[in-house]
Amino acid sequence: MVFSKKTLVIGGVLFILTGCSSMSGFHASTENTQIQEDIYLKSRNYTGLINLYRSSLKKKDDPKIRYKLSKYYYQAGDYKSSLYYLQPLLKNPDQTIYTLQTQNMISLGDYPQAIRVTQQMLSRDNKYAEAYNLKGVALAMSGKYSEANAAIQQARDMFIADDVAINNMAMIALLDQRYQDAVGLLLPQYLRGRKQERMIHNLVVGLVKVGDAGYAKQIVRAENLSDYPDELIDSLISLGPIKNEVL
């Protein structure tokens, strides 16, 4: 069966959340560039954004433009290109540059190096919430669930957004096969109207894993997550242990 773009493909992949990672003080070089960027952002046209900032960087090697280009490569899923264009900025990094570097490393599965970078971030600022959050994600993907949960809790103590902390604690619980704990974290958020897409995806996985496929299917239909809710839930029912992967 061919699935449409609205088909949610989970397939054992968990969804993590990160905090905001934007370089402060950036302004587009021209009004036209800003207009184009706004249009591309609204449509999530990362190819357009990449072409826009490649063209700008070709004219002038500006660190802020380079950071933007690297960020959009990351958002497009091209993590190696993101790191390639970020590399010159690592000679004089700030926390946002380190954050983007760590996000790419996690996405590429280089968890030990990601953890090392978060330690560098924390040596600069031991109250930097996003460093604890990313450290927790990398630890979780390394199978160190207890340490991961402690790191996410520290991020929460530093007032990272609740949606980010709760989703990532739930992600750790799913990886650790504590499915009821994951549902216990995510379901109250959903019932309160917190419907961040990635949290809903993880909630659906958790509900299926605790045997409540019926409710999971209701959520899939209510949130229009798939054109084929029956097939999606069936595939999740037959799913084995959750894999240590990040989307």
N, C-alpha and C positions, 0 to 999 in steps of 0.2 A: 504494500500500500504506500502511495506517495503522500507525504504529509505536507501541509501548507506551512507558511511562515509562522502561523500562530501556534503550531504544534510545539509544545514544551518538551524538549528532549533533556531529561535529567540523567538517565543512564548511570547512576552512581556518582554523579558529579555534584559536589556541594558548592554552595555559594557563600563567599565571604564578603564582608564589607570593610571598607577602609574609610578613614576620615578624609576631610578635604585636603587636597594637595595642590595648591596653586601658588605660583610664584608671585609674591607681593610686588606692587609697583609697576606691573606690566600695562602698557598701553599700546594699542596697535599703531604702527608707524603712520598710517594714513586713515582718514575717515572711511575710505572705500574698503580697506582691509578689515576694519572693524565691522562694517556692514556685512561683508562676505562671511566673516567668522560667525556672526550671529545667525545668519541663514543656515550655514553648514551645521552649527551646533543644534539648532532646532530640529533638523532632519537627521541628526547623528551621521552626517556624511563625513566620516573620518578621512576618506580618500581625498575629498575636497580640501579638508583642513590641512592634511599633510602636504598636498601640492601647493597650497597657499603659503605655508610657512617654509617649505623648501625653496620656493621662489624668493621669499623675503631673505632667507639666510644666505642664498647665493649672492644677493646684492650686498649684504652686510652681515658679518659674523657677530651678531649681537647675542650675548648670553641669554637674554630674556626670550628672544625669538627661538634660540636653540632649545631652551627648556620647553617652550610650547610645542615645538616639533616633536621632541622626545615624548612629551606627554600624550600627544595625539597618536603617535605610533603605538604607545602602550595601550591606549583605549581601543585601537584598531586590532589589537591582539598580536602585533608584530614586536615581540619583546626584545629580540636580538637587535633589531634596528633601533629601538628605543634606547637600549644601552649604548649602542654605537654612537648615536648623536649626543648622548648624555656625557660620554666619556671625558671630553675636554673640560666640562664643568666640574668634574670631580677633583681637579687640581685645587680648587678653592670652593669646596661645597658648603651649602647651608643645609638646614634641616629639611627643606622641601626637596632639595636635590637628593639627599640621602633617602628620603621617603620614596621617591620615584625609583631610585636604584633598587631599593628593597622590594618594592612591589613587583618589579621586573624579575628579580631573582626568585621570588616565591613562585611566580607564574612559570618560570623555567625549571622549577624543581630544585634549585640550588639553595636548599634550606640552611645548611651550615653557614654559608657566606652571608645569607640574609640575616641570620641571627647575629653574626659578627658586626654587620653594619648597624643593626639596632643598638648594639652595645656602644658603638661609637657615638650614636645619636644621644644615648642616655648619659654618656660621659660628658657631653656638652651641656645637657639639660636633663637632670634626673626626674623632671616632672613633665616631660614631653609625652602626652597621652598616646599619640599615634605610634611612637616608638614601641611602647608596651603592647599596643594592639597588634602591630606587625610581628613583633617578637612572638606573641602568643600564637598567631596564625602559623608562623614558621615552625614553632615547636610542635603544634598540633599535627602539621603535615609530616613531622619527623616521628610521630608516634608517642611524643612525650606529653600525654594529655593532662596530667596533674600540673606540670610546670606551665603548660599552655594556659590552662584555666586561671592559674595564679597571675599570669601576665595580663590576661584580659581583665581580671578583677582590678589590677593596678591601673589599667587604662581607664576603667570606669571610675575609680577613686580620683583620677585626674580629670574627671568630667568630660570624657569622650562622649559623643552622642549615645543615648541609651539604645537606640535602634542598632547601632554598630556593635556595642558590647553584647547585647542580648542575642543578636543573631550569631555572633562568633562563639559565644558560650554554647549556644545550641548546636552549632556546627561541630564543636569539639565533642559534645555529647553524642551526636550521631556517629562520628568517627569511632568513638569509644563504645558504640552499640548500647548506649543508655538512651534508648529511643523515647521512653516515657519522660525522662528529664528534658529532652529537647522539646517535646510537645508542651510540657509544662511551662517552658520559657516562652515559646512562640505563640501559643494559642491565646493567652490573655492579651497579648499585643494586638493580635488580629481582631479579637472581639472588641477592642477599644478603638478600632478603626485605623490601626497602624498597618498599612497595606503596602509596604515597600516590597517590590517585586521579588527580590531575592529571599526575603524572610518568608514570603508565601511559598516559594518553591521548597524551601527547607521544611516548612510546616507540612506540606503535602507529603514529602518523603517520610517525615516522622510519623504522621497519622497512619500511613500505609504500614509502616514497620510495627506499630503497636496493634495492628489488626482492625483499624477503623477506616477501611477502604471506602465505605459509603460516605462518610463525612468528607474524606479527602476528595472524592469525586464531586461532591456538592461545591466545594471550594474551587475546584478546577473550572466547573461550569459557571459559578457565580462571578469569578474573576476573569473569565474568558481566556484561560491559560492555554487552551488547546481546542482545536476543532474536532479532536477525537478523544474525548475524556475516558471512554471505556478502554480503548486500546492503551492509553497512557497509564491508567491505573493498573491494568493487567501486567504491563511491562514492569511496573514498580513492585508489584506483588512477587513476581518471579526474580526480582533483583537479589543478588547475593549481598555480601557485606559491602558497606559503603567504601568506596575507594578514596585514597588520599590524593585527590585531584582538586584543582581550583579552576573555576571558570571566571 
